[in-house]
Amino acid sequence: MNEVQGLLEKIESGNAVWSDYSEFINIGYKELETFFILARDITKKNFGNILKIYNPTKRFPAISITGTDCALKCEHCNKKYLKGMKQLNDNRSLEQFLTSLAKNNGVGALISGGSSHDGSVPLLNFLDTIKKVKKETNLIINTHTGLLDQETAKKLADANVDIVSFDVNMDEEVVKNIYHLDIELSEYSRAIDLLKQYKLNIVPHICVGLHYGRLNKELDSIKFIKETEINPSLIVVIVLIPPKNSKIKFDIPKPEDIAKIIALLRFIFPKTEISLGCMRPRGNIKSEVEKYAIKAGITRIEIPSKDTLQWLKNNNSEIQFKFFSACCAIPKKYENLAESNKVEIKRYINI
């Protein structure tokens, strides 16, 4: 038996340990196909032959409560993503916007913003407003919290937010040189402990390729999610988009490397949904990334290309697509509130 076959059998039997998963990351691309077949088989067994497609549209906007301000100015972002969000940096405008959204067939909102120097998103002063909106509407509220403190965690729970989207990164070099954060990695554990203490719904996000476009400590981030016993119902995979104006050179992450991380998540979390999130490279590589992600075991994808869905349908005639007008991090229990209407599905009507 060769080493690759032995590794495959270990993973398939459920007897793999962390050193085996590390070995998997280092195998050649030509040897990946049998592992992807296993990942898809696990996905089909636990989730059926369904791919959930998410397109937030105007019914699930992203909001920045800091405008375009961010103290960290991370190398991979440098406030670029904040510019594409709805700028609502006072409570009155936030309440008015969310109330209007609810009255106009809105599904929910992602409430995010730039970070403070300690890695937190300054949500605290907005949580009374969010609590009021949650009481008066059916909006699904997803929050980016960053490295929060106890008071914020308590008020998030009191506000009854539906989701805490939490970025996990166990790469010290990325934290210091890309995020510009002067912290110990133990701060991630402390934040997760607080979120668990207040029984908040944690949706971990892993960004593949933050180490200059190459794999480095993604397995450590997966191990962190497993060993902190978050037991997530969903994990979102996002991917570095190489910035154009950074002084640091970033490569474009390879689709096969992205798929390796997704397959690892499938092996380690066989009954957890995996989503390919909206942050990922565009252009010619987009469809390739999506196709590899599907092979590797995702159950959800945000704004896929028609080409990818047509490819999937051509290669799997039994596939069923479900469409939602929401962020891909929403809990399964809210899917009935987020189902896309005929107009929103129309962009995919010819598949």
C-alpha positions in Angstrom: 0.0 0.0 0.0 1.5 3.4 -0.9 1.5 6.3 1.5 -1.3 8.2 -0.2 -3.6 5.2 -0.2 -2.8 4.6 3.5 -3.6 8.2 4.3 -6.9 8.0 2.4 -7.9 4.9 4.3 -7.0 6.5 7.6 -9.2 9.5 6.9 -12.0 7.4 5.5 -12.0 5.2 8.7 -12.1 8.2 11.0 -8.7 7.3 12.5 -6.7 10.2 11.2 -4.8 12.4 13.6 -3.6 16.0 13.2 -0.2 14.8 11.7 -2.2 12.9 9.0 -4.1 16.0 8.1 -0.8 17.9 7.9 0.4 15.3 5.5 -2.7 15.7 3.4 -2.0 19.4 3.0 1.4 18.5 1.5 0.3 15.9 -1.0 0.6 16.7 -4.7 -2.3 18.0 -6.7 -2.4 15.0 -9.0 -3.2 12.8 -5.9 -6.2 14.9 -4.7 -9.0 13.4 -6.8 -9.7 10.4 -4.6 -9.8 12.6 -1.5 -12.3 14.9 -3.2 -14.4 11.9 -4.1 -14.4 10.9 -0.4 -15.3 14.5 0.6 -18.2 14.6 -1.8 -19.4 11.2 -0.6 -19.4 12.4 3.0 -21.3 15.5 2.0 -23.9 13.6 0.0 -24.4 11.2 2.9 -25.0 13.9 5.5 -26.6 16.6 3.4 -28.1 15.0 0.3 -27.6 16.2 -3.2 -28.4 19.8 -2.6 -26.4 23.0 -3.1 -27.6 26.1 -1.4 -27.1 29.4 -3.3 -27.0 32.7 -1.5 -27.3 36.1 -3.1 -27.9 38.9 -0.5 -29.3 41.4 -2.9 -30.8 44.6 -1.3 -32.7 42.3 1.1 -29.6 41.5 3.2 -27.2 44.5 3.1 -23.8 44.8 4.7 -23.6 47.7 7.1 -20.5 49.5 8.5 -21.1 51.2 11.9 -17.7 52.9 11.6 -18.2 54.3 8.1 -14.9 53.8 6.3 -12.8 54.2 9.4 -10.5 51.3 10.6 -7.6 51.6 13.0 -5.8 48.5 11.7 -5.6 49.1 8.0 -4.9 45.5 7.3 -2.7 44.7 4.3 -5.2 42.6 2.5 -8.1 45.1 2.9 -6.9 48.6 4.0 -10.6 49.7 4.4 -11.5 48.7 0.8 -14.3 46.4 1.9 -15.8 49.0 4.2 -16.3 51.3 1.2 -18.7 48.8 -0.4 -21.0 48.7 2.7 -23.9 50.9 3.8 -22.4 53.6 6.0 -24.5 54.0 9.1 -22.4 55.2 12.0 -25.1 56.6 14.4 -27.9 54.8 16.2 -30.7 56.9 14.7 -29.7 56.2 11.1 -29.1 52.5 11.9 -32.6 52.2 13.4 -34.3 54.0 10.6 -32.6 52.0 7.9 -33.3 48.6 9.6 -36.9 49.5 10.3 -37.4 50.5 6.6 -35.6 47.4 5.5 -38.0 45.2 7.5 -41.0 47.0 6.0 -39.8 46.5 2.5 -39.4 42.8 2.4 -35.9 42.8 3.9 -34.5 39.5 5.2 -31.7 40.8 7.5 -28.4 42.6 7.6 -24.7 42.0 8.3 -23.6 44.6 10.9 -19.9 45.1 10.7 -17.3 47.8 10.6 -13.7 48.7 10.9 -11.6 47.4 13.8 -10.2 49.3 16.8 -6.6 48.8 17.7 -7.4 45.8 19.9 -9.1 43.9 17.1 -12.7 44.6 18.2 -15.5 46.0 16.1 -17.0 48.8 18.2 -20.5 47.4 18.3 -21.2 48.1 22.0 -23.0 51.5 21.6 -25.2 50.1 18.9 -26.5 47.0 20.7 -29.5 48.7 22.3 -30.7 49.8 18.9 -30.1 46.3 17.5 -32.1 44.9 20.5 -35.0 47.2 19.7 -35.0 46.2 16.0 -34.9 42.5 16.9 -37.9 42.9 19.1 -39.9 44.9 16.6 -39.0 43.0 13.3 -38.2 39.6 12.0 -34.8 40.7 10.6 -31.9 38.2 10.8 -29.0 40.0 12.3 -25.4 38.8 11.6 -22.6 40.6 13.5 -18.9 40.8 12.9 -17.5 41.3 16.4 -13.8 40.8 16.2 -12.0 40.2 19.5 -14.7 41.4 21.9 -14.9 42.0 25.6 -17.3 40.6 28.2 -19.7 43.6 28.2 -20.1 43.3 24.5 -20.7 39.6 24.6 -23.3 40.0 27.2 -25.1 42.7 25.3 -25.0 40.8 22.1 -26.8 38.0 23.8 -29.3 40.4 25.4 -29.9 41.9 22.0 -30.7 38.4 20.6 -28.4 38.7 17.6 -28.8 35.6 15.4 -25.2 35.1 14.3 -21.7 36.1 15.3 -19.4 35.7 12.3 -16.0 35.3 13.8 -12.7 35.3 11.9 -10.3 32.6 13.1 -6.6 32.9 12.3 -3.9 31.0 14.2 -1.0 32.4 12.2 1.1 34.8 14.3 2.8 36.3 11.3 -0.5 37.1 9.7 -1.9 38.5 12.9 1.1 40.8 13.3 2.1 41.7 9.8 -1.1 41.5 7.8 -3.7 42.4 10.5 -1.3 44.8 12.3 -2.5 43.4 15.6 -0.2 43.4 18.7 -1.8 40.5 20.5 -1.2 36.9 21.6 -3.1 34.2 19.9 -4.7 33.4 23.2 -7.0 36.4 22.6 -8.9 34.3 20.2 -9.6 31.6 22.8 -10.7 34.3 25.3 -13.1 35.7 22.8 -14.6 32.3 21.9 -15.0 31.5 25.6 -17.0 34.7 26.0 -19.2 33.9 23.1 -19.8 30.4 24.3 -20.5 31.7 27.9 -23.4 33.8 26.6 -24.6 31.0 24.2 -24.2 33.1 21.1 -24.4 31.3 17.7 -20.8 31.3 16.4 -20.1 30.9 12.7 -16.3 30.6 12.3 -14.8 32.1 9.2 -11.4 30.9 7.8 -9.7 33.0 5.2 -7.5 30.8 3.0 -4.2 32.3 1.7 -3.7 35.3 4.1 -0.1 34.2 4.4 0.9 36.1 1.2 -1.4 34.0 -0.9 0.0 30.6 0.3 -1.2 28.0 2.7 0.5 28.2 6.1 -1.5 27.8 9.3 -5.0 27.1 8.1 -4.8 23.7 9.7 -4.0 25.3 13.0 -7.2 27.4 12.6 -9.3 24.3 11.9 -7.7 22.6 15.0 -8.6 25.7 17.0 -12.2 25.4 16.0 -12.3 21.7 16.8 -10.5 21.9 20.2 -12.4 25.0 21.5 -15.6 22.9 21.1 -17.5 25.5 19.2 -19.4 22.7 17.5 -20.5 25.0 14.7 -23.4 24.1 12.5 -21.7 26.1 9.7 -18.2 27.1 8.8 -17.6 29.8 6.2 -14.5 29.6 4.0 -13.3 32.9 2.4 -10.3 33.5 0.3 -7.6 36.2 0.0 -8.1 38.6 -2.9 -4.6 39.9 -3.5 -4.7 43.7 -2.9 -3.5 45.9 -5.6 -1.9 48.7 -3.6 -0.1 46.8 -0.8 3.6 47.1 -0.3 3.6 43.4 0.4 3.5 41.0 -2.5 0.6 38.5 -2.4 0.1 35.6 -4.7 -3.3 34.5 -5.9 -4.3 31.4 -3.8 -4.4 28.2 -5.9 -7.9 26.7 -6.3 -6.4 23.3 -5.4 -5.1 24.7 -2.1 -8.4 26.3 -1.3 -10.1 22.9 -2.0 -7.6 21.2 0.3 -8.8 23.3 3.2 -12.4 22.7 2.4 -11.8 18.9 2.2 -10.0 19.0 5.5 -13.1 20.7 7.0 -15.3 18.1 5.5 -13.2 15.3 7.0 -12.9 16.8 10.4 -16.5 18.2 10.6 -18.5 15.7 8.5 -21.9 16.9 9.8 -21.2 20.7 9.6 -22.3 22.8 6.7 -19.4 24.5 4.8 -20.0 27.6 2.7 -17.8 29.3 0.2 -18.3 32.9 1.1 -18.4 36.1 -1.0 -14.8 37.1 -0.5 -12.8 35.2 -3.1 -10.8 36.0 -6.3 -12.8 37.2 -9.3 -11.9 37.1 -12.9 -10.9 33.9 -14.9 -10.1 32.0 -11.7 -13.6 32.4 -10.1 -15.3 29.4 -11.7 -12.2 27.2 -11.1 -12.3 28.1 -7.4 -16.0 27.4 -7.2 -15.8 24.0 -9.0 -12.9 22.8 -6.8 -14.9 23.9 -3.7 -17.9 21.9 -4.8 -15.7 18.9 -5.4 -14.2 19.3 -1.9 -17.5 19.2 -0.1 -19.2 22.6 0.3 -23.0 22.7 0.9 -23.4 26.5 0.4 -22.0 29.1 -2.0 -22.5 32.8 -2.2 -23.1 34.4 -5.7 -21.7 31.6 -7.9 -21.1 32.0 -11.6 -23.7 30.5 -14.0 -20.9 28.6 -15.6 -20.2 26.8 -12.4 -23.8 25.8 -11.8 -24.2 24.7 -15.4 -21.0 22.6 -15.1 -22.4 21.0 -11.9 -25.7 20.3 -13.5 -24.1 18.7 -16.5 -22.0 16.5 -14.3 -24.7 15.7 -11.7 -28.1 15.5 -13.2 -29.6 14.8 -9.7 -28.3 18.0 -8.1 -30.9 20.3 -6.6 -30.4 24.0 -6.2 -32.0 26.1 -3.4 -31.9 29.8 -3.6 -31.8 32.3 -0.7 -31.7 36.1 -0.6 -29.3 36.4 2.3 -25.8 36.2 3.6 -24.5 32.6 3.4 -23.9 32.5 7.2 -27.6 32.4 8.2 -28.7 29.5 10.4 -30.7 26.7 8.7 -33.7 27.5 10.9 -34.2 30.8 9.2 -34.0 29.6 5.6 -37.8 29.8 5.2 -37.5 33.6 5.8 -34.8 34.0 3.2 -36.0 32.0 0.2 -35.5 33.9 -3.0 -38.5 35.0 -5.0 -38.9 34.4 -8.8 -37.3 37.7 -9.8 -34.2 37.0 -7.7 -33.9 33.4 -9.1 -34.2 34.7 -12.7 -30.5 35.4 -13.0 -30.0 31.6 -12.8 -33.1 30.6 -14.7 -31.3 29.1 -17.7 -29.3 26.6 -15.8 
